[in-house]
């Protein structure tokens, strides 16, 4: 009987913590879905940042994949306040710079 009471208290505490987290996200002026997409985009930002550092010359297929993934990141980051991702600004800027470089290269190739 004591185990059931402890389990009930733990489950109740988990629900309270989840509700508190959702409330904080909503008070910050965001939707939970936008916050979750930001978390996923933040993980992708790390991968794209490392990819941009390692590869100077990408194949056209890699460039397209990079552009699509970078656009997803930019969209997710636009939906959340800047104060959430200030510490990742350098990574964001590096990915954006590589994105612009690829766009310019592809534009120059198309207009030759």
TORMAR-482714 format. One record per atom (N, C-alpha, C): residue number from 1; atom name; x, y, z; residue in three letters. Coordinates in nm, 2 decimals. Layout:
% residues N
{pos->NUM | site->CA | xx->X | yy->Y | zz->Z | code->ALA}
...
% end
This chain:
% residues 112
{pos->1 | site->N | xx->0.08 | yy->-0.12 | zz->0.00 | code->UNK}
{pos->1 | site->CA | xx->0.00 | yy->0.00 | zz->0.00 | code->UNK}
{pos->1 | site->C | xx->0.09 | yy->0.13 | zz->0.00 | code->UNK}
{pos->2 | site->N | xx->0.20 | yy->0.12 | zz->0.07 | code->UNK}
{pos->2 | site->CA | xx->0.29 | yy->0.24 | zz->0.08 | code->UNK}
{pos->2 | site->C | xx->0.35 | yy->0.26 | zz->-0.06 | code->UNK}
{pos->3 | site->N | xx->0.38 | yy->0.16 | zz->-0.13 | code->UNK}
{pos->3 | site->CA | xx->0.44 | yy->0.17 | zz->-0.26 | code->UNK}
{pos->3 | site->C | xx->0.35 | yy->0.24 | zz->-0.36 | code->UNK}
{pos->4 | site->N | xx->0.22 | yy->0.21 | zz->-0.35 | code->UNK}
{pos->4 | site->CA | xx->0.12 | yy->0.28 | zz->-0.44 | code->UNK}
{pos->4 | site->C | xx->0.11 | yy->0.42 | zz->-0.40 | code->UNK}
{pos->5 | site->N | xx->0.11 | yy->0.46 | zz->-0.28 | code->UNK}
{pos->5 | site->CA | xx->0.11 | yy->0.60 | zz->-0.24 | code->UNK}
{pos->5 | site->C | xx->0.23 | yy->0.67 | zz->-0.29 | code->UNK}
{pos->6 | site->N | xx->0.35 | yy->0.61 | zz->-0.28 | code->UNK}
{pos->6 | site->CA | xx->0.47 | yy->0.68 | zz->-0.33 | code->UNK}
{pos->6 | site->C | xx->0.46 | yy->0.69 | zz->-0.48 | code->UNK}
{pos->7 | site->N | xx->0.42 | yy->0.59 | zz->-0.55 | code->UNK}
{pos->7 | site->CA | xx->0.40 | yy->0.60 | zz->-0.70 | code->UNK}
{pos->7 | site->C | xx->0.30 | yy->0.71 | zz->-0.73 | code->UNK}
{pos->8 | site->N | xx->0.19 | yy->0.72 | zz->-0.66 | code->UNK}
{pos->8 | site->CA | xx->0.09 | yy->0.82 | zz->-0.69 | code->UNK}
{pos->8 | site->C | xx->0.15 | yy->0.96 | zz->-0.67 | code->UNK}
{pos->9 | site->N | xx->0.23 | yy->0.98 | zz->-0.57 | code->UNK}
{pos->9 | site->CA | xx->0.29 | yy->1.11 | zz->-0.54 | code->UNK}
{pos->9 | site->C | xx->0.39 | yy->1.14 | zz->-0.65 | code->UNK}
{pos->10 | site->N | xx->0.47 | yy->1.04 | zz->-0.69 | code->UNK}
{pos->10 | site->CA | xx->0.57 | yy->1.07 | zz->-0.80 | code->UNK}
{pos->10 | site->C | xx->0.50 | yy->1.10 | zz->-0.93 | code->UNK}
{pos->11 | site->N | xx->0.40 | yy->1.03 | zz->-0.96 | code->UNK}
{pos->11 | site->CA | xx->0.33 | yy->1.06 | zz->-1.09 | code->UNK}
{pos->11 | site->C | xx->0.26 | yy->1.19 | zz->-1.08 | code->UNK}
{pos->12 | site->N | xx->0.20 | yy->1.23 | zz->-0.97 | code->UNK}
{pos->12 | site->CA | xx->0.14 | yy->1.36 | zz->-0.95 | code->UNK}
{pos->12 | site->C | xx->0.25 | yy->1.47 | zz->-0.97 | code->UNK}
{pos->13 | site->N | xx->0.36 | yy->1.45 | zz->-0.91 | code->UNK}
{pos->13 | site->CA | xx->0.47 | yy->1.55 | zz->-0.91 | code->UNK}
{pos->13 | site->C | xx->0.52 | yy->1.56 | zz->-1.06 | code->UNK}
{pos->14 | site->N | xx->0.53 | yy->1.46 | zz->-1.13 | code->UNK}
{pos->14 | site->CA | xx->0.57 | yy->1.47 | zz->-1.27 | code->UNK}
{pos->14 | site->C | xx->0.47 | yy->1.55 | zz->-1.35 | code->UNK}
{pos->15 | site->N | xx->0.34 | yy->1.52 | zz->-1.33 | code->UNK}
{pos->15 | site->CA | xx->0.24 | yy->1.60 | zz->-1.40 | code->UNK}
{pos->15 | site->C | xx->0.24 | yy->1.75 | zz->-1.36 | code->UNK}
{pos->16 | site->N | xx->0.27 | yy->1.78 | zz->-1.24 | code->UNK}
{pos->16 | site->CA | xx->0.28 | yy->1.91 | zz->-1.19 | code->UNK}
{pos->16 | site->C | xx->0.40 | yy->1.98 | zz->-1.26 | code->UNK}
{pos->17 | site->N | xx->0.51 | yy->1.91 | zz->-1.27 | code->UNK}
{pos->17 | site->CA | xx->0.63 | yy->1.97 | zz->-1.33 | code->UNK}
{pos->17 | site->C | xx->0.60 | yy->2.00 | zz->-1.48 | code->UNK}
{pos->18 | site->N | xx->0.54 | yy->1.91 | zz->-1.55 | code->UNK}
{pos->18 | site->CA | xx->0.51 | yy->1.92 | zz->-1.69 | code->UNK}
{pos->18 | site->C | xx->0.41 | yy->2.04 | zz->-1.71 | code->UNK}
{pos->19 | site->N | xx->0.31 | yy->2.05 | zz->-1.62 | code->UNK}
{pos->19 | site->CA | xx->0.22 | yy->2.16 | zz->-1.63 | code->UNK}
{pos->19 | site->C | xx->0.29 | yy->2.30 | zz->-1.61 | code->UNK}
{pos->20 | site->N | xx->0.38 | yy->2.30 | zz->-1.51 | code->UNK}
{pos->20 | site->CA | xx->0.45 | yy->2.42 | zz->-1.48 | code->UNK}
{pos->20 | site->C | xx->0.54 | yy->2.46 | zz->-1.60 | code->UNK}
{pos->21 | site->N | xx->0.60 | yy->2.36 | zz->-1.66 | code->UNK}
{pos->21 | site->CA | xx->0.69 | yy->2.39 | zz->-1.78 | code->UNK}
{pos->21 | site->C | xx->0.60 | yy->2.45 | zz->-1.89 | code->UNK}
{pos->22 | site->N | xx->0.49 | yy->2.39 | zz->-1.92 | code->UNK}
{pos->22 | site->CA | xx->0.40 | yy->2.44 | zz->-2.02 | code->UNK}
{pos->22 | site->C | xx->0.35 | yy->2.58 | zz->-1.99 | code->UNK}
{pos->23 | site->N | xx->0.32 | yy->2.60 | zz->-1.87 | code->UNK}
{pos->23 | site->CA | xx->0.28 | yy->2.74 | zz->-1.83 | code->UNK}
{pos->23 | site->C | xx->0.39 | yy->2.84 | zz->-1.85 | code->UNK}
{pos->24 | site->N | xx->0.51 | yy->2.80 | zz->-1.81 | code->UNK}
{pos->24 | site->CA | xx->0.62 | yy->2.90 | zz->-1.83 | code->UNK}
{pos->24 | site->C | xx->0.64 | yy->2.93 | zz->-1.98 | code->UNK}
{pos->25 | site->N | xx->0.63 | yy->2.83 | zz->-2.06 | code->UNK}
{pos->25 | site->CA | xx->0.65 | yy->2.85 | zz->-2.21 | code->UNK}
{pos->25 | site->C | xx->0.54 | yy->2.94 | zz->-2.26 | code->UNK}
{pos->26 | site->N | xx->0.42 | yy->2.92 | zz->-2.22 | code->UNK}
{pos->26 | site->CA | xx->0.31 | yy->3.01 | zz->-2.26 | code->UNK}
{pos->26 | site->C | xx->0.32 | yy->3.15 | zz->-2.20 | code->UNK}
{pos->27 | site->N | xx->0.37 | yy->3.16 | zz->-2.08 | code->UNK}
{pos->27 | site->CA | xx->0.39 | yy->3.30 | zz->-2.03 | code->UNK}
{pos->27 | site->C | xx->0.50 | yy->3.37 | zz->-2.10 | code->UNK}
{pos->28 | site->N | xx->0.59 | yy->3.30 | zz->-2.16 | code->UNK}
{pos->28 | site->CA | xx->0.70 | yy->3.36 | zz->-2.23 | code->UNK}
{pos->28 | site->C | xx->0.65 | yy->3.40 | zz->-2.37 | code->UNK}
{pos->29 | site->N | xx->0.53 | yy->3.37 | zz->-2.40 | code->UNK}
{pos->29 | site->CA | xx->0.47 | yy->3.41 | zz->-2.53 | code->UNK}
{pos->29 | site->C | xx->0.49 | yy->3.32 | zz->-2.64 | code->UNK}
{pos->30 | site->N | xx->0.51 | yy->3.19 | zz->-2.61 | code->UNK}
{pos->30 | site->CA | xx->0.54 | yy->3.10 | zz->-2.72 | code->UNK}
{pos->30 | site->C | xx->0.44 | yy->2.98 | zz->-2.71 | code->UNK}
{pos->31 | site->N | xx->0.43 | yy->2.91 | zz->-2.82 | code->UNK}
{pos->31 | site->CA | xx->0.35 | yy->2.79 | zz->-2.83 | code->UNK}
{pos->31 | site->C | xx->0.44 | yy->2.68 | zz->-2.79 | code->UNK}
{pos->32 | site->N | xx->0.39 | yy->2.57 | zz->-2.73 | code->UNK}
{pos->32 | site->CA | xx->0.47 | yy->2.46 | zz->-2.70 | code->UNK}
{pos->32 | site->C | xx->0.53 | yy->2.39 | zz->-2.82 | code->UNK}
{pos->33 | site->N | xx->0.45 | yy->2.39 | zz->-2.93 | code->UNK}
{pos->33 | site->CA | xx->0.50 | yy->2.33 | zz->-3.06 | code->UNK}
{pos->33 | site->C | xx->0.62 | yy->2.41 | zz->-3.11 | code->UNK}
{pos->34 | site->N | xx->0.61 | yy->2.54 | zz->-3.10 | code->UNK}
{pos->34 | site->CA | xx->0.73 | yy->2.63 | zz->-3.15 | code->UNK}
{pos->34 | site->C | xx->0.85 | yy->2.60 | zz->-3.06 | code->UNK}
{pos->35 | site->N | xx->0.83 | yy->2.59 | zz->-2.93 | code->UNK}
{pos->35 | site->CA | xx->0.94 | yy->2.56 | zz->-2.84 | code->UNK}
{pos->35 | site->C | xx->1.01 | yy->2.43 | zz->-2.87 | code->UNK}
{pos->36 | site->N | xx->0.92 | yy->2.33 | zz->-2.90 | code->UNK}
{pos->36 | site->CA | xx->0.98 | yy->2.19 | zz->-2.93 | code->UNK}
{pos->36 | site->C | xx->1.05 | yy->2.20 | zz->-3.07 | code->UNK}
{pos->37 | site->N | xx->1.00 | yy->2.27 | zz->-3.16 | code->UNK}
{pos->37 | site->CA | xx->1.07 | yy->2.28 | zz->-3.29 | code->UNK}
{pos->37 | site->C | xx->1.20 | yy->2.36 | zz->-3.27 | code->UNK}
{pos->38 | site->N | xx->1.21 | yy->2.45 | zz->-3.18 | code->UNK}
{pos->38 | site->CA | xx->1.33 | yy->2.52 | zz->-3.15 | code->UNK}
{pos->38 | site->C | xx->1.43 | yy->2.43 | zz->-3.09 | code->UNK}
{pos->39 | site->N | xx->1.39 | yy->2.34 | zz->-3.00 | code->UNK}
{pos->39 | site->CA | xx->1.48 | yy->2.24 | zz->-2.94 | code->UNK}
{pos->39 | site->C | xx->1.54 | yy->2.16 | zz->-3.05 | code->UNK}
{pos->40 | site->N | xx->1.46 | yy->2.11 | zz->-3.14 | code->UNK}
{pos->40 | site->CA | xx->1.50 | yy->2.02 | zz->-3.25 | code->UNK}
{pos->40 | site->C | xx->1.60 | yy->2.10 | zz->-3.34 | code->UNK}
{pos->41 | site->N | xx->1.56 | yy->2.22 | zz->-3.37 | code->UNK}
{pos->41 | site->CA | xx->1.64 | yy->2.31 | zz->-3.46 | code->UNK}
{pos->41 | site->C | xx->1.78 | yy->2.34 | zz->-3.40 | code->UNK}
{pos->42 | site->N | xx->1.78 | yy->2.35 | zz->-3.26 | code->UNK}
{pos->42 | site->CA | xx->1.90 | yy->2.38 | zz->-3.19 | code->UNK}
{pos->42 | site->C | xx->2.00 | yy->2.26 | zz->-3.21 | code->UNK}
{pos->43 | site->N | xx->1.95 | yy->2.14 | zz->-3.20 | code->UNK}
{pos->43 | site->CA | xx->2.03 | yy->2.02 | zz->-3.23 | code->UNK}
{pos->43 | site->C | xx->2.08 | yy->2.02 | zz->-3.37 | code->UNK}
{pos->44 | site->N | xx->1.99 | yy->2.05 | zz->-3.47 | code->UNK}
{pos->44 | site->CA | xx->2.04 | yy->2.06 | zz->-3.61 | code->UNK}
{pos->44 | site->C | xx->2.14 | yy->2.17 | zz->-3.63 | code->UNK}
{pos->45 | site->N | xx->2.12 | yy->2.28 | zz->-3.56 | code->UNK}
{pos->45 | site->CA | xx->2.22 | yy->2.39 | zz->-3.57 | code->UNK}
{pos->45 | site->C | xx->2.36 | yy->2.34 | zz->-3.54 | code->UNK}
{pos->46 | site->N | xx->2.37 | yy->2.26 | zz->-3.43 | code->UNK}
{pos->46 | site->CA | xx->2.50 | yy->2.21 | zz->-3.40 | code->UNK}
{pos->46 | site->C | xx->2.56 | yy->2.12 | zz->-3.51 | code->UNK}
{pos->47 | site->N | xx->2.48 | yy->2.04 | zz->-3.57 | code->UNK}
{pos->47 | site->CA | xx->2.52 | yy->1.95 | zz->-3.67 | code->UNK}
{pos->47 | site->C | xx->2.56 | yy->2.03 | zz->-3.80 | code->UNK}
{pos->48 | site->N | xx->2.48 | yy->2.13 | zz->-3.84 | code->UNK}
{pos->48 | site->CA | xx->2.51 | yy->2.21 | zz->-3.95 | code->UNK}
{pos->48 | site->C | xx->2.64 | yy->2.30 | zz->-3.93 | code->UNK}
{pos->49 | site->N | xx->2.65 | yy->2.35 | zz->-3.81 | code->UNK}
{pos->49 | site->CA | xx->2.77 | yy->2.42 | zz->-3.77 | code->UNK}
{pos->49 | site->C | xx->2.90 | yy->2.34 | zz->-3.79 | code->UNK}
{pos->50 | site->N | xx->2.90 | yy->2.22 | zz->-3.74 | code->UNK}
{pos->50 | site->CA | xx->3.01 | yy->2.13 | zz->-3.76 | code->UNK}
{pos->50 | site->C | xx->3.03 | yy->2.10 | zz->-3.91 | code->UNK}
{pos->51 | site->N | xx->2.92 | yy->2.08 | zz->-3.98 | code->UNK}
{pos->51 | site->CA | xx->2.93 | yy->2.05 | zz->-4.12 | code->UNK}
{pos->51 | site->C | xx->2.99 | yy->2.17 | zz->-4.20 | code->UNK}
{pos->52 | site->N | xx->2.95 | yy->2.29 | zz->-4.16 | code->UNK}
{pos->52 | site->CA | xx->3.00 | yy->2.41 | zz->-4.23 | code->UNK}
{pos->52 | site->C | xx->3.15 | yy->2.43 | zz->-4.20 | code->UNK}
{pos->53 | site->N | xx->3.19 | yy->2.39 | zz->-4.08 | code->UNK}
{pos->53 | site->CA | xx->3.33 | yy->2.40 | zz->-4.05 | code->UNK}
{pos->53 | site->C | xx->3.42 | yy->2.30 | zz->-4.12 | code->UNK}
{pos->54 | site->N | xx->3.37 | yy->2.18 | zz->-4.14 | code->UNK}
{pos->54 | site->CA | xx->3.45 | yy->2.07 | zz->-4.20 | code->UNK}
{pos->54 | site->C | xx->3.46 | yy->2.08 | zz->-4.35 | code->UNK}
{pos->55 | site->N | xx->3.35 | yy->2.12 | zz->-4.42 | code->UNK}
{pos->55 | site->CA | xx->3.35 | yy->2.11 | zz->-4.56 | code->UNK}
{pos->55 | site->C | xx->3.34 | yy->2.24 | zz->-4.63 | code->UNK}
{pos->56 | site->N | xx->3.45 | yy->2.27 | zz->-4.70 | code->UNK}
{pos->56 | site->CA | xx->3.45 | yy->2.40 | zz->-4.77 | code->UNK}
{pos->56 | site->C | xx->3.38 | yy->2.38 | zz->-4.91 | code->UNK}
{pos->57 | site->N | xx->3.41 | yy->2.27 | zz->-4.97 | code->UNK}
{pos->57 | site->CA | xx->3.35 | yy->2.24 | zz->-5.11 | code->UNK}
{pos->57 | site->C | xx->3.25 | yy->2.13 | zz->-5.09 | code->UNK}
{pos->58 | site->N | xx->3.13 | yy->2.16 | zz->-5.11 | code->UNK}
{pos->58 | site->CA | xx->3.02 | yy->2.06 | zz->-5.10 | code->UNK}
{pos->58 | site->C | xx->2.98 | yy->2.03 | zz->-5.25 | code->UNK}
{pos->59 | site->N | xx->2.93 | yy->1.91 | zz->-5.26 | code->UNK}
{pos->59 | site->CA | xx->2.87 | yy->1.87 | zz->-5.39 | code->UNK}
{pos->59 | site->C | xx->2.74 | yy->1.94 | zz->-5.40 | code->UNK}
{pos->60 | site->N | xx->2.68 | yy->1.95 | zz->-5.52 | code->UNK}
{pos->60 | site->CA | xx->2.55 | yy->2.01 | zz->-5.54 | code->UNK}
{pos->60 | site->C | xx->2.44 | yy->1.95 | zz->-5.45 | code->UNK}
{pos->61 | site->N | xx->2.44 | yy->1.82 | zz->-5.44 | code->UNK}
{pos->61 | site->CA | xx->2.34 | yy->1.75 | zz->-5.36 | code->UNK}
{pos->61 | site->C | xx->2.36 | yy->1.79 | zz->-5.21 | code->UNK}
{pos->62 | site->N | xx->2.48 | yy->1.79 | zz->-5.16 | code->UNK}
{pos->62 | site->CA | xx->2.51 | yy->1.83 | zz->-5.02 | code->UNK}
{pos->62 | site->C | xx->2.47 | yy->1.98 | zz->-5.00 | code->UNK}
{pos->63 | site->N | xx->2.49 | yy->2.06 | zz->-5.10 | code->UNK}
{pos->63 | site->CA | xx->2.45 | yy->2.20 | zz->-5.09 | code->UNK}
{pos->63 | site->C | xx->2.29 | yy->2.22 | zz->-5.07 | code->UNK}
{pos->64 | site->N | xx->2.22 | yy->2.14 | zz->-5.15 | code->UNK}
{pos->64 | site->CA | xx->2.07 | yy->2.15 | zz->-5.15 | code->UNK}
{pos->64 | site->C | xx->2.03 | yy->2.10 | zz->-5.01 | code->UNK}
{pos->65 | site->N | xx->2.08 | yy->1.99 | zz->-4.96 | code->UNK}
{pos->65 | site->CA | xx->2.05 | yy->1.94 | zz->-4.83 | code->UNK}
{pos->65 | site->C | xx->2.08 | yy->2.04 | zz->-4.72 | code->UNK}
{pos->66 | site->N | xx->2.20 | yy->2.10 | zz->-4.73 | code->UNK}
{pos->66 | site->CA | xx->2.24 | yy->2.21 | zz->-4.63 | code->UNK}
{pos->66 | site->C | xx->2.14 | yy->2.33 | zz->-4.64 | code->UNK}
{pos->67 | site->N | xx->2.10 | yy->2.37 | zz->-4.76 | code->UNK}
{pos->67 | site->CA | xx->2.01 | yy->2.48 | zz->-4.77 | code->UNK}
{pos->67 | site->C | xx->1.87 | yy->2.45 | zz->-4.71 | code->UNK}
{pos->68 | site->N | xx->1.82 | yy->2.33 | zz->-4.73 | code->UNK}
{pos->68 | site->CA | xx->1.69 | yy->2.30 | zz->-4.68 | code->UNK}
{pos->68 | site->C | xx->1.69 | yy->2.29 | zz->-4.53 | code->UNK}
{pos->69 | site->N | xx->1.79 | yy->2.23 | zz->-4.47 | code->UNK}
{pos->69 | site->CA | xx->1.80 | yy->2.21 | zz->-4.33 | code->UNK}
{pos->69 | site->C | xx->1.83 | yy->2.35 | zz->-4.26 | code->UNK}
{pos->70 | site->N | xx->1.91 | yy->2.44 | zz->-4.33 | code->UNK}
{pos->70 | site->CA | xx->1.93 | yy->2.57 | zz->-4.27 | code->UNK}
{pos->70 | site->C | xx->1.80 | yy->2.65 | zz->-4.27 | code->UNK}
{pos->71 | site->N | xx->1.72 | yy->2.64 | zz->-4.37 | code->UNK}
{pos->71 | site->CA | xx->1.60 | yy->2.71 | zz->-4.38 | code->UNK}
{pos->71 | site->C | xx->1.50 | yy->2.67 | zz->-4.27 | code->UNK}
{pos->72 | site->N | xx->1.50 | yy->2.54 | zz->-4.24 | code->UNK}
{pos->72 | site->CA | xx->1.42 | yy->2.49 | zz->-4.13 | code->UNK}
{pos->72 | site->C | xx->1.47 | yy->2.55 | zz->-3.99 | code->UNK}
{pos->73 | site->N | xx->1.60 | yy->2.56 | zz->-3.98 | code->UNK}
{pos->73 | site->CA | xx->1.65 | yy->2.62 | zz->-3.86 | code->UNK}
{pos->73 | site->C | xx->1.61 | yy->2.77 | zz->-3.84 | code->UNK}
{pos->74 | site->N | xx->1.63 | yy->2.84 | zz->-3.95 | code->UNK}
{pos->74 | site->CA | xx->1.60 | yy->2.98 | zz->-3.95 | code->UNK}
{pos->74 | site->C | xx->1.45 | yy->3.00 | zz->-3.92 | code->UNK}
{pos->75 | site->N | xx->1.36 | yy->2.92 | zz->-3.97 | code->UNK}
{pos->75 | site->CA | xx->1.22 | yy->2.93 | zz->-3.94 | code->UNK}
{pos->75 | site->C | xx->1.19 | yy->2.91 | zz->-3.79 | code->UNK}
{pos->76 | site->N | xx->1.25 | yy->2.80 | zz->-3.74 | code->UNK}
{pos->76 | site->CA | xx->1.23 | yy->2.77 | zz->-3.60 | code->UNK}
{pos->76 | site->C | xx->1.29 | yy->2.87 | zz->-3.51 | code->UNK}
{pos->77 | site->N | xx->1.40 | yy->2.93 | zz->-3.54 | code->UNK}
{pos->77 | site->CA | xx->1.46 | yy->3.03 | zz->-3.45 | code->UNK}
{pos->77 | site->C | xx->1.39 | yy->3.16 | zz->-3.46 | code->UNK}
{pos->78 | site->N | xx->1.32 | yy->3.19 | zz->-3.57 | code->UNK}
{pos->78 | site->CA | xx->1.24 | yy->3.31 | zz->-3.58 | code->UNK}
{pos->78 | site->C | xx->1.12 | yy->3.31 | zz->-3.49 | code->UNK}
{pos->79 | site->N | xx->1.07 | yy->3.19 | zz->-3.46 | code->UNK}
{pos->79 | site->CA | xx->0.95 | yy->3.18 | zz->-3.38 | code->UNK}
{pos->79 | site->C | xx->0.97 | yy->3.19 | zz->-3.23 | code->UNK}
{pos->80 | site->N | xx->1.10 | yy->3.20 | zz->-3.18 | code->UNK}
{pos->80 | site->CA | xx->1.12 | yy->3.21 | zz->-3.04 | code->UNK}
{pos->80 | site->C | xx->1.20 | yy->3.34 | zz->-3.01 | code->UNK}
{pos->81 | site->N | xx->1.19 | yy->3.39 | zz->-2.89 | code->UNK}
{pos->81 | site->CA | xx->1.26 | yy->3.52 | zz->-2.86 | code->UNK}
{pos->81 | site->C | xx->1.41 | yy->3.50 | zz->-2.87 | code->UNK}
{pos->82 | site->N | xx->1.47 | yy->3.61 | zz->-2.90 | code->UNK}
{pos->82 | site->CA | xx->1.62 | yy->3.60 | zz->-2.92 | code->UNK}
{pos->82 | site->C | xx->1.69 | yy->3.57 | zz->-2.79 | code->UNK}
{pos->83 | site->N | xx->1.64 | yy->3.60 | zz->-2.68 | code->UNK}
{pos->83 | site->CA | xx->1.70 | yy->3.58 | zz->-2.55 | code->UNK}
{pos->83 | site->C | xx->1.72 | yy->3.43 | zz->-2.53 | code->UNK}
{pos->84 | site->N | xx->1.65 | yy->3.34 | zz->-2.59 | code->UNK}
{pos->84 | site->CA | xx->1.66 | yy->3.20 | zz->-2.57 | code->UNK}
{pos->84 | site->C | xx->1.79 | yy->3.15 | zz->-2.64 | code->UNK}
{pos->85 | site->N | xx->1.83 | yy->3.21 | zz->-2.75 | code->UNK}
{pos->85 | site->CA | xx->1.94 | yy->3.15 | zz->-2.83 | code->UNK}
{pos->85 | site->C | xx->2.05 | yy->3.25 | zz->-2.84 | code->UNK}
{pos->86 | site->N | xx->2.07 | yy->3.34 | zz->-2.75 | code->UNK}
{pos->86 | site->CA | xx->2.18 | yy->3.43 | zz->-2.75 | code->UNK}
{pos->86 | site->C | xx->2.32 | yy->3.36 | zz->-2.75 | code->UNK}
{pos->87 | site->N | xx->2.33 | yy->3.25 | zz->-2.67 | code->UNK}
{pos->87 | site->CA | xx->2.45 | yy->3.18 | zz->-2.66 | code->UNK}
{pos->87 | site->C | xx->2.49 | yy->3.11 | zz->-2.79 | code->UNK}
{pos->88 | site->N | xx->2.39 | yy->3.08 | zz->-2.87 | code->UNK}
{pos->88 | site->CA | xx->2.42 | yy->3.01 | zz->-3.00 | code->UNK}
{pos->88 | site->C | xx->2.43 | yy->3.10 | zz->-3.11 | code->UNK}
{pos->89 | site->N | xx->2.44 | yy->3.23 | zz->-3.09 | code->UNK}
{pos->89 | site->CA | xx->2.44 | yy->3.33 | zz->-3.20 | code->UNK}
{pos->89 | site->C | xx->2.56 | yy->3.31 | zz->-3.29 | code->UNK}
{pos->90 | site->N | xx->2.67 | yy->3.28 | zz->-3.24 | code->UNK}
{pos->90 | site->CA | xx->2.79 | yy->3.26 | zz->-3.33 | code->UNK}
{pos->90 | site->C | xx->2.77 | yy->3.14 | zz->-3.42 | code->UNK}
{pos->91 | site->N | xx->2.71 | yy->3.03 | zz->-3.37 | code->UNK}
{pos->91 | site->CA | xx->2.69 | yy->2.92 | zz->-3.46 | code->UNK}
{pos->91 | site->C | xx->2.58 | yy->2.95 | zz->-3.56 | code->UNK}
{pos->92 | site->N | xx->2.48 | yy->3.02 | zz->-3.52 | code->UNK}
{pos->92 | site->CA | xx->2.37 | yy->3.07 | zz->-3.61 | code->UNK}
{pos->92 | site->C | xx->2.43 | yy->3.15 | zz->-3.72 | code->UNK}
{pos->93 | site->N | xx->2.52 | yy->3.25 | zz->-3.68 | code->UNK}
{pos->93 | site->CA | xx->2.58 | yy->3.34 | zz->-3.78 | code->UNK}
{pos->93 | site->C | xx->2.67 | yy->3.26 | zz->-3.88 | code->UNK}
{pos->94 | site->N | xx->2.74 | yy->3.16 | zz->-3.83 | code->UNK}
{pos->94 | site->CA | xx->2.83 | yy->3.08 | zz->-3.92 | code->UNK}
{pos->94 | site->C | xx->2.75 | yy->3.00 | zz->-4.02 | code->UNK}
{pos->95 | site->N | xx->2.64 | yy->2.94 | zz->-3.97 | code->UNK}
{pos->95 | site->CA | xx->2.55 | yy->2.86 | zz->-4.06 | code->UNK}
{pos->95 | site->C | xx->2.48 | yy->2.96 | zz->-4.16 | code->UNK}
{pos->96 | site->N | xx->2.44 | yy->3.08 | zz->-4.11 | code->UNK}
{pos->96 | site->CA | xx->2.38 | yy->3.18 | zz->-4.21 | code->UNK}
{pos->96 | site->C | xx->2.48 | yy->3.22 | zz->-4.31 | code->UNK}
{pos->97 | site->N | xx->2.61 | yy->3.24 | zz->-4.27 | code->UNK}
{pos->97 | site->CA | xx->2.71 | yy->3.29 | zz->-4.36 | code->UNK}
{pos->97 | site->C | xx->2.73 | yy->3.18 | zz->-4.47 | code->UNK}
{pos->98 | site->N | xx->2.74 | yy->3.05 | zz->-4.43 | code->UNK}
{pos->98 | site->CA | xx->2.76 | yy->2.94 | zz->-4.52 | code->UNK}
{pos->98 | site->C | xx->2.64 | yy->2.93 | zz->-4.61 | code->UNK}
{pos->99 | site->N | xx->2.52 | yy->2.95 | zz->-4.56 | code->UNK}
{pos->99 | site->CA | xx->2.40 | yy->2.95 | zz->-4.64 | code->UNK}
{pos->99 | site->C | xx->2.40 | yy->3.05 | zz->-4.75 | code->UNK}
{pos->100 | site->N | xx->2.44 | yy->3.18 | zz->-4.71 | code->UNK}
{pos->100 | site->CA | xx->2.45 | yy->3.28 | zz->-4.81 | code->UNK}
{pos->100 | site->C | xx->2.55 | yy->3.25 | zz->-4.91 | code->UNK}
{pos->101 | site->N | xx->2.67 | yy->3.20 | zz->-4.87 | code->UNK}
{pos->101 | site->CA | xx->2.77 | yy->3.17 | zz->-4.97 | code->UNK}
{pos->101 | site->C | xx->2.72 | yy->3.06 | zz->-5.07 | code->UNK}
{pos->102 | site->N | xx->2.66 | yy->2.96 | zz->-5.02 | code->UNK}
{pos->102 | site->CA | xx->2.60 | yy->2.86 | zz->-5.11 | code->UNK}
{pos->102 | site->C | xx->2.50 | yy->2.91 | zz->-5.21 | code->UNK}
{pos->103 | site->N | xx->2.41 | yy->3.00 | zz->-5.15 | code->UNK}
{pos->103 | site->CA | xx->2.31 | yy->3.06 | zz->-5.24 | code->UNK}
{pos->103 | site->C | xx->2.37 | yy->3.14 | zz->-5.35 | code->UNK}
{pos->104 | site->N | xx->2.48 | yy->3.22 | zz->-5.31 | code->UNK}
{pos->104 | site->CA | xx->2.55 | yy->3.30 | zz->-5.41 | code->UNK}
{pos->104 | site->C | xx->2.62 | yy->3.22 | zz->-5.52 | code->UNK}
{pos->105 | site->N | xx->2.68 | yy->3.11 | zz->-5.47 | code->UNK}
{pos->105 | site->CA | xx->2.75 | yy->3.02 | zz->-5.57 | code->UNK}
{pos->105 | site->C | xx->2.65 | yy->2.95 | zz->-5.66 | code->UNK}
{pos->106 | site->N | xx->2.54 | yy->2.91 | zz->-5.61 | code->UNK}
{pos->106 | site->CA | xx->2.43 | yy->2.85 | zz->-5.69 | code->UNK}
{pos->106 | site->C | xx->2.37 | yy->2.95 | zz->-5.79 | code->UNK}
{pos->107 | site->N | xx->2.35 | yy->3.07 | zz->-5.74 | code->UNK}
{pos->107 | site->CA | xx->2.29 | yy->3.18 | zz->-5.82 | code->UNK}
{pos->107 | site->C | xx->2.39 | yy->3.21 | zz->-5.94 | code->UNK}
{pos->108 | site->N | xx->2.52 | yy->3.22 | zz->-5.90 | code->UNK}
{pos->108 | site->CA | xx->2.62 | yy->3.25 | zz->-6.01 | code->UNK}
{pos->108 | site->C | xx->2.63 | yy->3.14 | zz->-6.11 | code->UNK}
{pos->109 | site->N | xx->2.62 | yy->3.01 | zz->-6.06 | code->UNK}
{pos->109 | site->CA | xx->2.63 | yy->2.90 | zz->-6.16 | code->UNK}
{pos->109 | site->C | xx->2.51 | yy->2.90 | zz->-6.25 | code->UNK}
{pos->110 | site->N | xx->2.39 | yy->2.94 | zz->-6.20 | code->UNK}
{pos->110 | site->CA | xx->2.27 | yy->2.94 | zz->-6.28 | code->UNK}
{pos->110 | site->C | xx->2.27 | yy->3.05 | zz->-6.38 | code->UNK}
{pos->111 | site->N | xx->2.34 | yy->3.16 | zz->-6.35 | code->UNK}
{pos->111 | site->CA | xx->2.34 | yy->3.28 | zz->-6.44 | code->UNK}
{pos->111 | site->C | xx->2.46 | yy->3.28 | zz->-6.53 | code->UNK}
{pos->112 | site->N | xx->2.54 | yy->3.18 | zz->-6.55 | code->UNK}
{pos->112 | site->CA | xx->2.65 | yy->3.18 | zz->-6.64 | code->UNK}
{pos->112 | site->C | xx->2.61 | yy->3.16 | zz->-6.78 | code->UNK}
% end
